[in-house]
Amino acid sequence: MNVINFEYNRKIINNKNSAFKQQKLPAWQPMLTVDTVLPFFILLGLLFIPIGSVLLVTSQKVQEIERNYTSCESRSHPNLNCDQVIKYNRNEPCICDFKFELRENFRKNVYFYYGLTNYFQNHRRYVKSRDDDQLHGDLSKAPSSDCLPFDRAIDPRTNKTMPIVPCGAIANSLFSDKFRLFYIEKNQSVEVKLSDEGISWPTDRYIKFRNPEDPDLWARFTRPPLWKEHMVNMKDRMRNEHFIVWMRTAALPNFKKLWASVNHSDIFLDGLPKGAYRLEITYAYSVTQFKGTKRFIISNTSWMGGKNAFLGISYIVTGVLCLLLAAFFFALNKKYKKSDSELIQLTIKTPYLPQK
């Protein structure tokens, strides 16, 4: 009996110490010394600074003009700005004109953006408030519970409570300002044609957003409370590119989104010529209640995208820090380095003192 127990216990011990459980694998642990660390920091510094310089110079070559139009003065109410007008009567259309000047010719391709500040599209409940099945064209079931409280509303056509499409806080807060750009030449206004085709990501436009196969399903739903028209009356409906761009939420509270691209034809074939311009704004989106601002941006791009100096500056700063650290470690090593004979005689009680 004892022999059996001994054999059984030995098997358990052997199993616990098996190669599979202990994972006795060969390993390599680098030893960080001055001879290995210093070249690494120097190499990073010499690599990052030129890359950052190229990125910064490229970013500076991008032409951009940005203007705040939050307090744009109403065309029909000269003593009021449009934000005050729509605050007292949200359904009253407010049109304002914003004049500005380009001091240089803008090379093509030129893009038109709108920007918002103090707008937290990255809030967890806001980001979650959508129904991806609806956006994918499936209107056969009730809106998702994630859309609450923007899942149902009173339909102005029937005065009955109906499900909303598209539901959710993101869709309900859709940016609704509209823009028309005019070039003033010899006291005459020439409209700059703006196109909204191709402003959204192809994966969003062709995969994530689709219209329902049965067009009769639209009648079972009402519009979001802040919308002025039903989605069935919008261009391309669920594939409306302004809507798709808005549904891709921003990561930071101050952001800009692409609204249109300039159609380069006629006198705008090579871009936007310098001179006076007038932007006609159909002002419908209020931002002052959350202390936000609105702006428009006209810009072209480079091979690295739009105007953004952050990436180039970060590369240069990182490269400079690497070189400074290399210099610091080199000086530290020269001051405290011990000879080979001293290293052989080191013990646990040896004081670490600098060389005289």
Buried (B, 14 or more C-beta within 10 A) or exposed (E): EEEEEEEEEEEEEEEEEEEEEEEEEEEEEEEEEEEEBBEEBBEBBEBBBEBBBEBBEBBEEBBBBBBEBBEBBBBEBEEBBBBBBBEEEEEEEBBBBBEBEBEEEBBBEBBBBBBBBEBEBEEEEBBEBBBEEBBBBBBEEEBBEBBBEBBBBEBEEEEEEBBBBBBBBBBBBBBBBBBBBBBBEEEEBBEBBBEBEEBBBEEBBEEBBBBBEEEEBBEEBBBBEBBEEBBBEBEBBBBBBBBBBBBEBBEEBEBBBBBBBBEBEEEBEEBBBEEBBBBBBBBBBBBBEEEBBBBBBBBBBBEBEBBBEEBBBBBBEBBBBBBEBBBEBBEEBEEEEBEEEEEEEEEEEEEEEEEE
